[in-house]
Amino acid sequence: MGVRRMGTQRVIEEVRGYAAARRIWVSSHGRQRMSERGVTYEDLRYALMNAESCEEGVNGRWKLCSNDMSGDPLTAVVVLQDGLILVTVY
């Protein structure tokens, strides 16, 4: 089954699993955005492990909404591909 054919619940389960296993790769753009927004790797990992909603974007991207370790909203745009690739956060 291709990622684009996955339902949102399946994507959330995959993201949670990859995050729990620390299979997270943050792009240079994502690292820049994290720095600008004061998001740590642990905040990101926590948010991904606790994501409760997502929506499908374009080109296989998924927008996940969650909270960081402090309870502040964190949105991550990810691509699932042999692990979890973070595109950006806001």
Backbone as a ProteinNet text record, in pm:
[ID]
protein_1_A
[PRIMARY]
MGVRRMGTQRVIEEVRGYAAARRIWVSSHGRQRMSERGVTYEDLRYALMNAESCEEGVNGRWKLCSNDMSGDPLTAVVVLQDGLILVTVY
[TERTIARY]
84.7	0	88.7	65.2	141.5	98.7	189.2	159.2	40.5	30.1	-78.4	-214.1	-217.7	-344.6	-378.6	-290.8	-315.7	-423.6	-499.2	-593.6	-521.1	-588	-522.1	-484.9	-568.3	-535.4	-411.2	-397.7	-279.3	-154.6	-164.2	-50	-9	-105.8	-75.4	-4.2	-50.8	13.3	156.5	178.2	313.3	404.1	356.4	434.5	471.5	375.2	402.4	510	500.3	598	737.6	747	877	936	853.7	903.2	950.2	874.3	913.1	1046.6	1070.9	1196.2	1308.1	1280.2	1375.8	1417.8	1325.8	1351.1	1302.3	1363.9	1326.5	1445.8	1424	1526.4	1470.8	1541.5	1495.7	1575.5	1506.4	1572.6	1637.5	1727.2	1791.5	1686.5	1586.9	1477.9	1402.7	1375.7	1306.9	1388.7	1520.8	1607.1	1606.4	1606.7	1602.9	1472.3	1360.5	1231	1221.7	1276.2	1275.3	1353	1468.3	1550.6	1477	1414.3	1340.4	1224.5	1165.7	1047	1077.3	1204.9	1242.1	1195.5	1185.7	1141.1	1263.8	1272.6	1383.2	1347.8	1450.3	1426.8	1329.6	1347.2	1258.4	1115.1	1098.1	963.5	902	980.6	933	896.1	985.1	960.5	835.4	822.2	704.7	577.1	580.4	463.2	426.8	526.5	500	448.7	502.6	457.5	316.1	271	138.4	42.2	76.5	-9.4	-147.5	-249.2	-386	-464.3	-413.9	-485.4	-386.2	-429.1	-345.9	-436	-378.5	-450.8	-351.4	-399.7	-315.1	-291.7	-167.7	-131.1	-99	-11.9	28.2	161.7	187.5	314.4	351.9	255	282.3	311.6	286.9	310.1	186.2	211	104.1	126.7	21.4	27.2	-28.3	57.9	18.4	9.3	-97.9	-117.5	-104.9	-31.1	-6.5	33.9	94.7	148.7	290.4	373.3	508.5	505.3	621.7	629.2	569.7	563.8	507.3	357.8	302.2	160.5	129.9	235.5	214.9	185.9	96.3	65.1	189.6	202.4	311.4	254.6	279	235.7	359.5	360.3	472.1	420.1	494.9	464.2	567.7	521.8	611	586.5	689.1	680.2	727.1	650.6	690.2	764.2	890.2	970.9	1088.8	1079.1	1184.7	1221.2	1127.4	1149.4	1058.8	1085.5	1003.9	1088.6	1049.8	1125.7	1043	1098.1	1030.1	1057.6	954	969.5	979.2	890	893.9	805.3	819.2	732.7	682.7	566.2	513.8	414.3
-118.1	0	123.6	215.5	338.8	434.4	521.4	615.8	702.9	745.8	834.4	764.9	631.8	561.2	531	566.6	542	636.5	588	674.4	754.3	857.8	944.9	871.1	779.1	706.1	620.8	560.2	477.7	564.6	684.4	776.2	815.1	847.4	883.1	767.8	646	529.1	512.9	530.5	520.4	628.3	750	861.7	834.6	792.1	763	655.1	552	443.2	489.2	563.5	614.7	706.3	792.2	885.6	810.1	710.8	632.5	562.8	519.8	451.4	549.8	678.6	785	779.6	738.6	736.2	867.4	976	1111.3	1174.9	1226.3	1301.2	1440.3	1539.4	1677.5	1743.6	1794.3	1862.5	1991.6	2046.6	2172.9	2283	2284.6	2382.1	2361.3	2235.8	2205.3	2247.3	2222.9	2264.2	2415.2	2487.1	2633.2	2680.2	2622.8	2660.9	2626.5	2511.1	2472.1	2574.1	2614.4	2712.3	2844.8	2891.2	3017.1	3013.8	2896.6	2883.8	2827.7	2803.2	2751.9	2610	2530.2	2391.4	2301.9	2222.7	2128.6	1995.9	1912.3	1778.7	1702.2	1713.3	1642.1	1693.9	1827.3	1881.8	1819.3	1813.6	1757.8	1611.4	1535.1	1391.9	1370.2	1445.6	1436.1	1464.9	1571.8	1609.5	1500.4	1442.5	1338	1210.6	1177.8	1057.9	1073.5	1198.4	1224.4	1289.9	1288.3	1349.1	1284.5	1369.2	1317.9	1345.5	1436.3	1463.2	1492.5	1463.8	1495.6	1512.8	1578.4	1591.2	1576.7	1519.1	1494.4	1623	1644.9	1759.6	1714.3	1786.2	1752.1	1678.7	1604.7	1534.9	1443	1373.9	1278.2	1338.9	1466.3	1532.5	1520.8	1516.5	1510.8	1618.4	1688.4	1793.8	1734.5	1729	1673.8	1784	1783.3	1882.5	1813.3	1876.9	1821	1932.6	1896.7	1991.6	1951.2	2049.1	2017.1	1978.3	1958.9	1912.5	2012.1	2139.6	2243.3	2262.9	2190.4	2203.9	2307.6	2367.9	2465.5	2393.7	2449.4	2386.1	2375	2261.7	2240.4	2166.9	2219.6	2155.7	2114	1990.4	1938.6	1890.8	1918.9	1866.3	1759.1	1636.2	1522.3	1446.5	1372	1276	1143.3	1036.8	903.7	834.5	801.5	736.3	669.2	539.9	465.7	533	586.8	661.7	783.4	877.5	996.8	1115.6	1186.5	1303.2	1426.4	1511.3	1635.3	1738.5	1800	1903.4	2039.5	2069	2197.9	2190.2	2286.8	2295.7	2437.5	2452.5	2584.8	2571.8
0	0	0	-91.5	-96.9	12.4	52.1	159.5	122.7	-2.2	-40.9	-30.1	-26.3	-14.2	131.2	221.7	363	414.7	510.4	578.9	685.2	735.2	832.2	960.3	1007.2	1129.7	1109.6	994.8	965	960.1	903.2	898.5	1040.2	1124.8	1263.8	1333.4	1313	1374.3	1324.4	1195.7	1138.3	1196.8	1201.5	1254.9	1400.4	1478.9	1620.2	1634	1551.3	1556.3	1516.8	1408.2	1364.8	1470.4	1528.6	1630.2	1753.9	1797.6	1915.1	1891.9	1769.1	1734.1	1696.4	1710.2	1675	1528.1	1443.8	1299.7	1239.6	1284.3	1243.2	1174.2	1056.7	985	960	1006.9	992.8	880.7	782.1	671.6	720.1	640.4	679.4	694.2	608.3	619.1	750.8	784.1	909.1	1030.4	1027.7	1139.6	1155.9	1043.5	1048.9	1113	1070.6	1126	1274.6	1312.4	1453.1	1536.6	1485.7	1557.2	1571.2	1464.3	1466	1564.9	1583.7	1667.3	1806.6	1836.2	1967.2	1992.7	1886.8	1898.3	1908.8	2014.7	2029.9	1963.3	1944.7	1890.1	1980.7	2111.9	2204.2	2196	2175.9	2154.2	2029.6	1923.4	1797.1	1814.1	1874	1893	1977.4	2085.3	2171.1	2090.6	2012.4	1933.4	1833.3	1768.2	1669.9	1737.1	1853.5	1924.6	1979.3	1993.2	2049.6	1950.3	1823.2	1721	1724.3	1713.7	1717.9	1591.7	1508.3	1383.6	1273.3	1152.7	1036.8	915.3	816.9	690.3	576.8	468.9	353.1	275.9	240.1	158.4	17.1	-47.7	-184.2	-182.3	-288.5	-308.7	-193.5	-135.7	-30.2	105.7	120.2	249.3	337	468.3	567.1	670.1	706.2	807.8	936.8	1040	1168.7	1272.3	1348.2	1453.6	1588.3	1677.8	1809.5	1903.4	2016.4	2113.1	2148.4	2181.9	2226.4	2374.6	2434.3	2572.6	2672	2633.5	2720.5	2699.1	2603.4	2573.4	2466.8	2409.7	2303	2171.5	2089.6	1960.9	1872.4	1805.8	1711.8	1591.5	1474.8	1351.1	1274	1227.3	1149.3	1014.8	910.9	778.5	750.5	728.7	715.4	586.3	548.2	439	496.2	477.2	522.1	409.9	437.1	334.1	402.7	426	496.4	627.3	695.9	819	815.3	898	902.7	863.2	762.3	717	746.9	830.9	865	758.6	707.2	606.3	672.8	764.7	835.7	960	1048.3	1167	1182.5	1243.2	1279.3	1389.9
[MASK]
++++++++++++++++++++++++++++++++++++++++++++++++++++++++++++++++++++++++++++++++++++++++++

